[in-house]
Amino acid sequence: VSWNTVIAALGQHGRMEEARRLFDRMPQRDVITWTAMIAGLARNGRIDEAREVFERMPERNVVSWNEMITGYARNMMLDEAFELFERMTERDLPSWNTKITSFIQNGELGRALQLFNKMPCKNVISWTTMITGYVKGGQSEEALQIFRKMLAADGMRPNVGTFVSALGACSDLAGLSEGQQVHQIISKTVYHDNAFVVSALINMYSKCGELGTARKMFGDGLISQRDLVSWNGMIAAYAHHGCGREAISLFNEMQSLGLKPNDVTYLCLLFACSHSGLVNEGLKCFDELVRDSSIQLREDHYACLVDLFIAALGQHGRMEEARRLFDRMPQRDVITWTAMIAGLARNGRIDEAREVFERMPERNVVSWNEMITGYARNMMLDEAFELFERMTERDLPSWNTKITSFIQNGELGRALQLFNKMPCKNVISWTTMITGYVKGGQSEEALQFFRKMLAADGMRPNVGTFVSALGACSDLAGLSEGQQVHQIIGKTVYHDNAFVVSALINMYSKCGELGTARKMFGDGLISQRDLVSWNGMIAAYAHHGCGREAISLFNEMQSLGLKPNDVTYLCLLFACSHSSFVNEGLKCFDELVRDSSIQLREDHYACLVDLCCRAGRVKEAFGFIGRLGIKPSESVWGALLAGCHVHRDVNIGKVPAKELLDAQPENAGTYLLLSNIYASAGRWRKATKVRLKMKDKGLKKQPDCSWVEVGNKVHVFVVRHKSHCQSKHIFSVLCDLHAHMKKTVYDQ
């Protein structure tokens, strides 16, 4: 036995020459000796020698076969592994599980499933292996389907690994209801307080946007029962939500209780600091990690320091610090260089970014993608396209990045050309195009794309796809299309996703179905409603001018302990503005100003100006702009000019008109508003002068258009255009109606 133990130990530590010499010297070898030798050789990549030893074995058992098959799988020789599996005269459950594992490890999920279905009997390892494989392969919906089948199988009980993988699938899908169902099952088992299961639950609730529930999961356990896995899980949850301060506080609390952090703890903390822009705290954390000799630094730690910290420095415009950090690094890998390029490009230092890109000793696809994205962000499309054409190897993100760059710069035609050239497309490709068409005001085309996507083989929409498709329906006020999209959503795991529900509320609201929108909001349990849903419903009330209801909902939300964000206040100001609730709007704005945790946006100021102007308090709005202390944006001046037009205030109206024309001298809308203000005040000479100036510049107002849906087809009508196929008949009917109306008035 001692000889066998030594050979196995030498194999595990890669000392195969010594193991081989010992093996050859042995006076007597049993099946365990031979199997240990095969395992050691295979584990160290000497697969041909392992096979030679396997073939020389005087006697083999099932374990010997399994070790040889595992060796082939580890070395990515699947055909040889399968050939050996087929040769086995006797197979036990581990044989089947070993072969399935080998397929999964090499990304062959289809072959793994075929073998799984052929198994004469299955155990919990078989089922868990398949579930884990599908989760790691990015097919989490299929993983949950297998989990459900497992629960229905006779005598089959999930173990820790099963639950962790099932919860991982729910996390990937942001499937809160599915996660809660798995949680209910766990609560009836002995694993309800298992550290790995609790950590997976914390992760699931966090990824589903339920940070409060995740914290409750962590807090419910006795401090003495919390192990390092649970603490790491909660720190990771805070990191995922960008709550760096909370993560640091939890880390300090953990240390104060005498619990020693490990490599994963530091990784989560570094991630939390970088995602919260806490650069100094992150560097301090990294210094602690370096000083702790008991922890082996991993590539992930350096990647986190480099990639995420330089990104954080870049995002906050502190590029000089980033550059110094970059220059004093003893070693720079491709991640370091790429992060530096991204930071420089993000801060408009595109020439420096290109210089760093050209200096790179080695580039990968991500480096090229970042440089292309940098050019796109800085509206240098030709340079971006030139770089894209130069790429020797393109992955899906390369194509998607280039398409995104065209869309961000309003080049939908070029984006479509590139999309059609793509050798293969994924859900991101389709969603990018759909979103681009919606943002470009071409919602009909967006819905056509959505239909094509549904018809494409193996293509399943994600949260972003559904949100954009519903946005298109909202823009078109297309109720029937929106209902069709809703039906599709109802058959997916996204039916209760916060962003999807909010988009549904918005769609029904924009289509005039406020009651259905309210029902969508009301159907969810209060505990499941997050800020996105509340904001969506307040926005729906605002859109319909239901200011009282919006304020009531805002108060209800606060009474439940939910803290409003910048979007909440924007929706509430909009609601007050459209209902002429000036005092309530001013009170809301005061609350917003007092809340130091919320950054005021241009939209807030514009909304407040609009609020005052709608109530006829144009002078008050003008005075407010003067007291801002910052340069007013075009949206603020635009709101004031619109108010002056409504209330015929020529004197004040000249001020925003001048500011807007200085900023946008080719904007026909500003000239028209100013001309109309003069005309409404009876100052015809001034109005004519503005119109002539507009004519001299060759500016024309974009013609108004309207549309109506008849028989599932949308008919678009543009002022003075006769492009509609039935325009002659339509104009004839309109003329008849007009004549009839005139006759009716005359007869009366």
C-alpha positions in Angstrom: 0.0 0.0 0.0 2.9 2.4 0.8 4.4 2.0 -2.7 1.0 2.8 -4.2 0.6 5.9 -2.0 4.0 7.3 -2.9 3.4 6.8 -6.7 0.0 8.5 -6.4 1.6 11.4 -4.4 4.5 11.8 -6.9 1.9 11.9 -9.8 -0.1 14.6 -8.1 3.0 16.8 -7.7 4.2 16.2 -11.3 7.3 14.2 -10.4 6.7 11.6 -13.0 10.3 10.5 -13.6 10.6 9.5 -10.0 7.2 7.8 -10.1 8.2 5.9 -13.2 11.4 4.7 -11.7 9.6 3.5 -8.5 6.9 1.8 -10.6 9.6 -0.1 -12.7 11.4 -1.2 -9.5 8.3 -2.6 -7.8 8.6 -6.4 -7.3 4.8 -6.7 -7.4 2.1 -4.5 -8.8 -1.6 -4.7 -8.3 -4.5 -3.0 -10.1 -4.2 0.1 -7.8 -0.5 0.5 -8.7 -1.2 0.4 -12.5 -4.2 2.8 -12.1 -2.2 5.3 -10.0 0.5 5.3 -12.7 -2.0 5.9 -15.5 -3.7 8.7 -13.5 -0.3 10.5 -12.8 0.9 10.3 -16.4 -2.5 11.5 -17.8 -2.7 14.3 -15.3 0.7 15.5 -16.4 -0.1 15.5 -20.1 1.9 12.3 -20.9 -1.2 10.7 -22.4 0.5 8.3 -24.8 2.6 6.9 -22.0 -0.6 6.5 -19.9 -2.2 4.6 -22.8 0.9 2.3 -23.1 0.7 1.5 -19.4 -3.1 1.0 -19.7 -2.6 -1.5 -22.6 0.1 -3.4 -20.6 -2.1 -3.9 -17.6 -2.5 -7.6 -16.9 -5.9 -7.0 -15.3 -8.2 -3.9 -15.4 -11.1 -2.9 -13.3 -13.8 -0.2 -13.9 -11.6 2.5 -12.1 -8.7 1.9 -14.5 -11.0 2.4 -17.5 -12.5 5.6 -15.9 -9.0 7.0 -15.1 -7.9 6.5 -18.7 -11.1 8.0 -20.1 -10.7 11.0 -17.7 -7.1 11.4 -18.9 -8.2 11.6 -22.5 -10.9 14.1 -21.6 -8.4 16.3 -19.6 -6.2 16.4 -22.7 -9.2 17.3 -25.0 -9.0 14.0 -26.9 -12.8 13.3 -26.9 -12.9 10.8 -29.7 -10.3 8.6 -28.0 -12.2 8.9 -24.7 -15.4 7.9 -26.4 -13.8 5.0 -28.3 -12.5 3.6 -24.9 -15.9 4.1 -23.3 -17.5 2.1 -26.1 -15.0 -0.7 -25.5 -15.8 -1.1 -21.8 -17.4 -4.5 -21.1 -18.7 -3.4 -17.8 -19.7 0.2 -16.9 -20.7 1.5 -13.5 -22.4 4.8 -12.7 -19.0 6.6 -12.3 -18.1 5.4 -15.9 -21.1 7.2 -17.4 -20.6 10.2 -15.2 -16.9 10.4 -16.1 -17.8 10.4 -19.8 -20.5 12.9 -19.5 -18.2 15.2 -17.5 -15.5 14.9 -20.2 -18.0 16.0 -22.9 -19.1 19.0 -20.8 -15.6 20.1 -19.9 -14.9 20.3 -23.6 -18.1 22.2 -24.4 -19.8 19.3 -26.1 -23.2 19.7 -24.4 -25.1 18.0 -27.2 -23.1 14.8 -26.9 -23.3 14.9 -23.1 -27.1 15.1 -23.3 -27.3 12.2 -25.8 -25.2 10.0 -23.4 -27.2 11.2 -20.4 -30.4 10.1 -22.1 -28.9 6.7 -22.8 -27.9 6.0 -19.2 -29.6 2.9 -17.7 -29.8 4.6 -14.4 -28.8 8.0 -13.0 -27.8 9.4 -9.6 -27.6 12.8 -8.2 -24.1 13.3 -9.7 -25.4 12.6 -13.2 -28.2 15.2 -12.9 -25.9 17.8 -11.2 -23.2 17.4 -13.8 -25.7 18.1 -16.6 -27.2 21.1 -14.7 -23.8 22.6 -14.0 -22.7 22.0 -17.6 -25.6 23.9 -19.0 -25.1 26.8 -16.5 -21.3 27.0 -17.4 -22.3 26.8 -21.1 -24.5 29.8 -20.8 -27.7 27.9 -21.3 -29.3 28.6 -18.0 -32.9 28.1 -19.1 -32.1 24.6 -20.2 -30.3 24.0 -16.9 -33.5 24.9 -15.0 -35.5 22.6 -17.2 -33.2 19.7 -16.3 -33.4 20.7 -12.6 -37.3 20.5 -12.8 -37.0 17.0 -14.5 -34.7 15.9 -11.7 -37.2 17.0 -9.0 -39.9 14.9 -10.8 -37.7 11.8 -11.1 -38.4 9.0 -8.5 -36.2 9.1 -5.4 -33.9 11.8 -6.7 -32.9 14.4 -4.2 -30.7 17.4 -5.0 -27.4 17.9 -3.1 -25.4 21.1 -2.3 -23.9 21.1 -5.9 -27.3 20.8 -7.5 -28.8 23.7 -5.5 -25.7 25.9 -6.1 -25.9 25.3 -9.9 -29.7 25.8 -10.0 -29.3 29.1 -8.1 -26.5 30.1 -10.5 -28.9 29.6 -13.4 -31.5 31.8 -11.8 -28.7 34.5 -11.2 -27.7 34.4 -14.8 -31.3 34.9 -16.0 -32.1 37.4 -13.2 -35.1 35.1 -12.7 -36.3 36.1 -9.3 -39.5 34.0 -9.2 -37.5 30.9 -10.2 -34.9 31.7 -7.6 -37.5 32.0 -4.9 -39.0 28.6 -5.9 -35.6 27.0 -5.6 -35.2 28.8 -2.2 -38.5 27.3 -1.0 -37.3 23.8 -2.0 -34.0 24.4 -0.2 -35.7 25.5 3.0 -37.3 22.0 3.4 -33.9 20.3 3.2 -30.9 19.9 5.5 -28.9 22.3 3.2 -30.9 25.5 4.2 -28.0 26.7 6.3 -25.1 25.2 4.3 -22.5 27.9 3.7 -22.2 27.3 -0.1 -26.0 27.3 -0.5 -26.4 30.4 1.5 -23.7 32.2 -0.5 -25.4 31.1 -3.7 -28.7 32.5 -2.4 -27.1 35.8 -1.5 -25.6 35.9 -5.1 -29.0 35.0 -6.7 -30.9 37.7 -4.8 -28.2 40.2 -5.5 -28.1 39.5 -9.2 -32.0 39.7 -9.3 -31.8 43.3 -7.9 -32.9 42.2 -4.4 -29.9 43.5 -2.4 -32.0 43.9 0.7 -33.1 40.3 0.7 -29.5 39.2 0.1 -28.4 41.2 3.1 -31.3 39.6 5.1 -30.1 36.1 4.1 -26.7 37.0 5.4 -27.9 38.7 8.5 -30.4 35.9 9.5 -27.5 33.5 10.3 -25.9 33.6 13.7 -22.5 35.4 13.5 -20.8 32.3 14.9 -22.3 30.2 12.0 -21.1 32.5 9.2 -18.0 31.1 7.6 -15.7 32.8 5.1 -17.8 31.6 2.1 -20.9 33.6 3.4 -18.9 36.7 4.1 -17.3 36.6 0.7 -20.7 36.1 -0.9 -22.1 39.2 0.8 -19.1 41.3 -0.1 -19.5 40.1 -3.7 -23.1 41.1 -3.6 -22.2 44.6 -2.5 -19.5 44.7 -5.2 -22.1 43.7 -7.9 -24.3 46.7 -6.9 -21.4 49.1 -6.8 -21.8 49.5 -3.0 -18.1 49.9 -2.2 -18.4 51.6 1.2 -20.8 48.8 2.4 -18.3 46.2 1.1 -15.4 47.8 3.0 -17.5 48.1 6.2 -18.4 44.4 6.0 -14.8 43.5 5.4 -13.7 45.4 8.5 -16.5 43.8 10.5 -15.4 40.4 9.4 -11.8 41.1 10.4 -12.9 42.5 13.8 -14.5 39.1 14.5 -11.2 37.4 14.0 -12.0 35.9 10.6 -9.1 35.9 8.2 -9.7 37.0 4.6 -8.6 34.7 1.8 -7.7 35.3 -1.9 -11.4 35.4 -2.9 -12.2 38.0 -0.2 -9.6 40.4 -1.5 -10.8 39.8 -5.1 -14.4 40.7 -4.2 -13.2 43.8 -2.2 -11.0 45.0 -5.1 -13.9 44.5 -7.5 -16.2 46.5 -5.1 -13.7 49.4 -4.8 -13.2 49.6 -8.5 -16.9 49.6 -9.4 -17.5 52.4 -6.9 -14.6 54.5 -7.9 -12.9 54.1 -4.5 -9.4 54.2 -5.9 -7.4 55.0 -2.8 -9.3 52.4 -0.7 -8.7 49.9 -3.5 -4.9 50.5 -3.6 -4.8 50.2 0.2 -6.6 46.9 0.0 -4.1 45.7 -2.6 -1.2 46.7 -0.4 -2.7 44.7 2.5 -3.0 41.7 0.1 0.7 42.0 -1.0 1.8 42.2 2.7 -0.1 39.0 3.6 2.5 36.3 2.9 0.0 33.5 3.5 -2.1 34.4 0.4 -0.9 33.5 -3.0 -1.5 36.4 -5.4 -3.5 35.3 -8.5 -3.7 36.7 -12.0 -7.3 37.8 -11.1 -5.9 40.2 -8.4 -3.5 41.8 -10.8 -6.2 41.9 -13.5 -8.6 43.6 -11.0 -6.0 46.1 -10.0 -5.0 46.8 -13.5 -8.2 46.5 -15.6 -10.7 47.7 -13.0 -8.6 50.3 -11.3 -7.3 52.0 -14.4 -10.9 51.8 -15.7 -12.1 53.5 -12.5 -9.4 56.2 -12.8 -10.3 56.7 -16.4 -14.0 56.9 -15.7 -13.4 59.7 -13.1 -11.1 61.6 -15.4 -8.0 61.0 -13.2 -5.8 59.9 -16.1 -2.6 61.4 -14.9 -2.8 59.1 -11.8 -3.7 56.2 -14.1 -0.7 56.9 -16.4 1.7 57.1 -13.4 0.3 53.7 -12.1 0.6 52.2 -15.6 4.2 53.5 -16.0 5.5 52.1 -12.7 4.0 48.6 -13.1 6.8 46.0 -13.2 4.9 43.8 -15.6 2.1 44.7 -18.0 -0.1 42.1 -19.7 -2.6 42.6 -22.5 -5.3 43.5 -19.9 -3.1 46.3 -18.6 -2.5 47.8 -22.0 -6.2 47.4 -23.0 -7.4 49.1 -19.8 -5.1 52.0 -20.4 -6.3 52.4 -24.0 -10.0 52.4 -22.7 -9.3 55.0 -20.1 -7.5 57.4 -22.4 -10.1 57.0 -25.1 -13.0 57.5 -22.7 -11.5 60.8 -21.6 -11.1 62.1 -25.2 -7.3 61.5 -25.3 -7.7 59.5 -28.4 -4.2 60.2 -29.9 -2.5 59.0 -26.7 -4.8 55.9 -26.8 -3.6 55.2 -30.3 0.0 55.7 -29.3 -0.4 53.2 -26.5 -2.2 50.8 -28.8 0.6 50.9 -31.4 3.2 50.3 -28.6 1.5 47.1 -27.4 3.8 44.2 -27.6 0.9 41.9 -28.1 -2.8 42.6 -28.9 -5.9 40.5 -28.5 -9.4 41.0 -30.0 -10.4 42.9 -26.9 -7.6 45.5 -27.4 -8.8 46.1 -31.0 -12.4 46.4 -29.8 -11.5 49.0 -27.2 -9.6 51.1 -29.7 -12.5 50.9 -32.2 -14.9 51.9 -29.4 -12.7 54.8 -28.5 -12.8 56.1 -32.0 -16.5 55.6 -32.2 -17.0 57.5 -28.9 -15.0 60.4 -30.3 -17.1 60.4 -33.5 -14.1 59.3 -35.6 -16.0 56.7 -37.6 -13.6 56.5 -40.6 -10.7 55.7 -38.2 -12.8 53.1 -36.4 -13.8 51.4 -39.7 -10.1 51.5 -40.9 -9.1 49.7 -37.7 -11.9 47.2 -38.0 -10.9 46.4 -41.6 -7.3 45.8 -40.4 -8.3 43.2 -37.8 -6.8 39.8 -38.7 -9.2 38.0 -36.3 -12.7 39.2 -35.4 -15.0 37.7 -32.8 -18.7 38.4 -32.3 -17.9 41.3 -29.9 -15.8 42.9 -32.7 -18.7 43.0 -35.1 -21.1 44.1 -32.3 -18.7 46.9 -31.2 -18.5 48.2 -34.8 -22.3 48.1 -35.3 -22.8 49.9 -32.0 -20.3 52.6 -33.0 -22.3 53.3 -36.2 -25.6 53.4 -34.3 -24.2 55.7 -31.6 -23.3 58.1 -34.4 -26.6 57.9 -36.2 -25.3 55.8 -39.1 -28.1 53.2 -39.2 -27.5 52.5 -42.9 -23.9 51.5 -42.4 -24.8 49.5 -39.3 -27.3 47.5 -41.3 -24.8 46.8 -44.0 -22.4 45.5 -41.5 -25.1 43.5 -39.7 -26.0 41.8 -43.0 -22.3 40.9 -43.6 -21.9 39.2 -40.1 -20.9 35.5 -40.5 -23.0 34.7 -37.4 -25.1 36.8 -35.0 -26.0 36.5 -31.3 -28.8 38.1 -29.2 -26.6 41.2 -28.6 -26.3 41.8 -32.4 -30.0 41.7 -32.9 -30.8 43.7 -29.8 -28.2 46.4 -30.8 -30.0 46.8 -34.2 -33.4 46.9 -32.6 -32.4 49.4 -30.0 -30.6 51.5 -32.6 -33.8 51.8 -34.8 -35.9 52.7 -31.7 -33.5 55.4 -30.7 -33.3 56.6 -34.3 -37.0 57.1 -34.4 -37.6 54.2 -36.8 -39.8 52.0 -34.5 -41.6 50.2 -37.3 -38.2 49.0 -38.7 -37.3 48.0 -35.1 -40.3 45.8 -34.8 -39.6 44.2 -38.2 -36.1 43.3 -36.9 -37.7 41.9 -33.7 -39.9 39.6 -35.9 -36.9 38.5 -37.9 -35.1 37.7 -34.7 -37.9 35.6 -33.4 -37.9 33.6 -36.7 -34.1 33.1 -36.6 -32.9 29.6 -35.5 -32.0 29.3 -31.9 -32.3 33.0 -31.2 -34.0 34.0 -27.9 -34.6 37.6 -26.9 -33.1 38.8 -23.6 -34.2 41.6 -21.2 -32.7 44.3 -23.5 -34.5 42.9 -26.6 -37.9 43.0 -24.9 -37.4 46.4 -23.4 -36.4 47.9 -26.8 -39.3 46.1 -28.6 -41.8 47.4 -26.1 -40.2 50.9 -26.5 -40.9 50.6 -30.2 -44.6 49.7 -29.5 -44.7 52.7 -27.1 -43.4 55.1 -29.7 -46.0 53.9 -32.3 -48.8 53.7 -29.7 -49.1 50.2 -31.2 -51.3 48.4 -28.6 -51.8 45.2 -30.6 -48.1 44.9 -31.3 -47.3 45.6 -27.6 -49.8 42.9 -26.5 -48.2 40.4 -28.9 -44.8 41.1 -27.3 -46.4 40.8 -23.9 -47.7 37.3 -24.8 -44.2 36.3 -25.9 -42.7 37.6 -22.6 -45.3 35.7 -20.6 -43.7 32.4 -21.8 -40.2 33.3 -20.7 -38.4 33.8 -17.4 -38.4 37.5 -17.9 -42.1 38.0 -17.2 -41.4 39.5 -13.8 -38.1 41.1 -14.5 -38.2 44.7 -13.1 -37.0 46.4 -16.3 -39.4 44.4 -18.5 -42.4 45.1 -16.2 -41.4 48.8 -16.2 -41.3 48.7 -20.0 -44.7 47.0 -20.1 -46.2 49.7 -17.8 -44.7 52.4 -20.1 -46.1 50.7 -23.2 -49.6 50.3 -21.9 -49.5 53.9 -20.6 -48.4 55.3 -24.0 -51.1 53.3 -25.7 -53.8 54.9 -23.6 -54.3 51.8 -21.4 -53.5 53.4 -18.0 -55.8 50.9 -16.2 -53.8 48.0 -17.6 -50.5 49.7 -16.7 -51.7 50.1 -13.1 -52.8 46.4 -13.1 -49.3 45.4 -14.3 -47.8 47.4 -11.4 -50.4 46.2 -8.9 -50.2 42.5 -9.8 -46.6 42.2 -8.3 -46.2 41.7 -4.6 -45.0 44.9 -2.9 -41.9 43.1 -1.7 -41.0 42.3 -5.3 -41.4 45.8 -6.7 -38.1 47.6 -7.0 -37.4 51.2 -7.8 -37.5 50.6 -11.6 -41.2 49.5 -11.3 -42.2 52.4 -9.1 -40.5 54.9 -11.4 -42.3 53.3 -14.4 -45.7 53.7 -12.8 -45.1 57.3 -11.6 -44.0 58.1 -15.2 -47.2 56.5 -16.6 -49.3 58.8 -14.3 -47.1 61.7 -15.4 -47.7 60.9 -19.1 -51.5 61.0 -18.5 -51.4 64.2 -16.5 -52.5 62.4 -13.3 -50.4 64.5 -10.9 -52.3 63.6 -7.7 -52.0 59.9 -8.4 -48.2 60.3 -9.1 -47.7 62.2 -5.9 -49.7 59.6 -3.9 -47.7 56.8 -5.4 -44.4 58.6 -4.6 -45.6 59.0 -0.9 -46.6 55.3 -0.7 -43.2 54.3 -2.1 -41.4 56.4 0.5 -43.6 55.0 3.3 -42.4 51.5 2.4 -38.8 52.6 3.0 -37.8 52.8 -0.7 -35.4 55.7 -1.5 -36.1 57.7 -4.6 -33.4 58.3 -7.2 -32.8 61.0 -9.8 -35.2 59.3 -12.2 -38.0 59.2 -9.6 -37.7 62.9 -9.0 -37.7 63.6 -12.8 -40.9 61.6 -13.3 -42.5 63.4 -10.3 -41.5 66.9 -11.6 -42.9 65.9 -15.0 -46.2 64.8 -13.4 -46.5 68.1 -11.5 -45.6 70.1 -14.6 -48.3 68.3 -16.8 -50.9 68.8 -14.1 -49.9 72.5 -13.3 -49.1 71.6 -9.7 -46.5 74.4 -9.2 -46.3 74.4 -5.4 -46.1 70.6 -5.3 -43.4 70.6 -8.0 -41.4 73.3 -6.2 -41.6 71.3 -3.0 -40.4 68.2 -4.8 -37.5 70.1 -6.3 -36.5 71.4 -2.8 -36.5 67.8 -1.6 -34.3 66.8 -4.5 -31.8 69.7 -3.8 -31.6 68.7 -0.1 -30.8 65.1 -0.9 -27.0 65.2 -1.3 -26.8 61.6 -2.5 -28.5 62.5 -5.8 -26.7 64.4 -8.6 -29.0 67.0 -10.2 -29.3 66.6 -14.0 -30.1 69.1 -16.7 -33.4 67.4 -17.1 -34.4 68.3 -13.6 -33.7 72.0 -14.2 -35.5 71.9 -17.6 -38.6 70.2 -15.9 -38.7 72.9 -13.2 -38.6 75.7 -15.9 -41.4 73.9 -17.8 -43.4 73.6 -14.6 -43.3 77.3 -13.9 -44.0 78.2 -17.6 -47.0 76.0 -17.9 -48.5 77.7 -14.9 -47.9 81.1 -16.5 -45.0 82.0 -14.1 -42.5 82.8 -16.9 -40.7 85.6 -15.0 -40.3 83.2 -12.1 -38.8 80.6 -14.4 -36.4 83.2 -15.9 -35.3 84.3 -12.5 -34.7 80.7 -11.5 -32.4 80.2 -14.5 -30.4 83.4 -13.5 -29.8 81.9 -10.0 -28.7 78.5 -11.2 -25.0 79.2 -10.8 -24.2 77.0 -13.8 -24.4 77.5 -17.6 -28.0 76.6 -18.6 -28.3 73.7 -21.1 -30.1 73.9 -24.4 -33.0 71.9 -22.9 -33.4 74.5 -20.1 -33.5 77.4 -22.7 -35.8 75.4 -24.9 -38.3 74.9 -22.0 -38.2 78.7 -21.4 -38.7 79.6 -25.1 -41.7 77.2 -25.3 -43.2 78.9 -22.3 -42.7 82.3 -23.7 -44.4 81.2 -26.9 -47.5 79.9 -25.1 -47.7 83.1 -22.9 -46.7 85.5 -25.7 -43.8 87.0 -23.7 -41.6 88.7 -26.3 -39.2 90.4 -23.9 -38.1 87.3 -22.1 -38.5 85.1 -25.2 -35.6 86.9 -27.0 -33.1 85.8 -24.4 -33.5 82.0 -24.8 -33.9 82.4 -28.5 -30.5 84.1 -28.8 -28.8 81.5 -26.6 -30.3 78.6 -28.6 -29.4 80.2 -32.0 -25.8 80.8 -30.8 -25.6 77.1 -29.8 -27.6 75.7 -32.8 -27.7 78.3 -35.6 -29.2 75.8 -38.0 -32.1 74.8 -35.8 -35.3 75.7 -37.7 -37.5 75.1 -34.7 -36.0 78.0 -32.7 -36.6 80.4 -35.6 -40.2 79.3 -35.9 -40.9 79.7 -32.2 -39.4 83.2 -32.1 -41.3 84.2 -35.2 -44.6 82.9 -33.7 -43.9 84.8 -30.4 -43.5 88.0 -32.4 -46.6 87.2 -34.5 -48.8 86.4 -31.5 -47.8 89.8 -30.0 -48.8 91.6 -33.2 -45.2 92.5 -34.1 -45.5 91.3 -37.7 -42.4 93.1 -39.0 -40.2 91.3 -36.5 -41.9 88.0 -37.3 -41.3 88.5 -41.1 -37.7 89.4 -40.5 -37.1 86.2 -38.6 -38.8 84.1 -41.3 -36.7 85.8 -44.0 -33.5 85.1 -42.1 -34.6 81.5 -41.9 -35.3 81.4 -45.6 -31.9 83.0 -46.4 -30.2 80.2 -44.4 -32.2 77.6 -46.4 -33.8 76.2 -43.2 -37.1 74.4 -43.4 -39.3 73.0 -40.6 -39.5 69.2 -40.5 -43.0 68.4 -41.7 -45.3 67.0 -39.0 -46.6 63.5 -39.4 -49.2 61.3 -37.8 -50.1 57.6 -38.1 -53.0 55.4 -37.5 -53.2 51.6 -37.1 -55.9 49.8 -39.2 -56.1 46.0 -39.5 -52.6 45.4 -37.9 -51.1 47.8 -40.4 -49.7 51.3 -39.6 -50.5 54.1 -42.1 -48.2 57.1 -41.9 -49.3 60.6 -43.1 -46.9 63.5 -43.6 -48.0 67.2 -44.1 -48.2 68.1 -47.8 -47.0 64.7 -48.9 -49.0 62.3 -51.2 -46.8 59.3 -50.7 -49.6 57.1 -49.3 -50.9 54.6 -51.9 -54.6 55.7 -51.3 -53.9 59.4 -51.0 -56.2 60.5 -53.9 -59.1 58.7 -52.4 -58.3 59.9 -48.8 -58.0 63.6 -50.0 -61.3 63.2 -52.0 -63.1 62.0 -48.9 -61.6 64.8 -46.8 -62.7 67.4 -49.3 -66.3 66.0 -49.3 -66.3 66.1 -45.5 -65.0 69.7 -45.5 -67.7 70.8 -47.9 -70.4 69.0 -45.9 -69.2 70.7 -42.7 -69.3 74.2 -44.4 -72.8 73.5 -45.8 -74.0 72.4 -42.3 -72.6 75.6 -40.7 -74.1 77.8 -43.5 -77.5 76.1 -43.2 -77.6 76.8 -39.4 
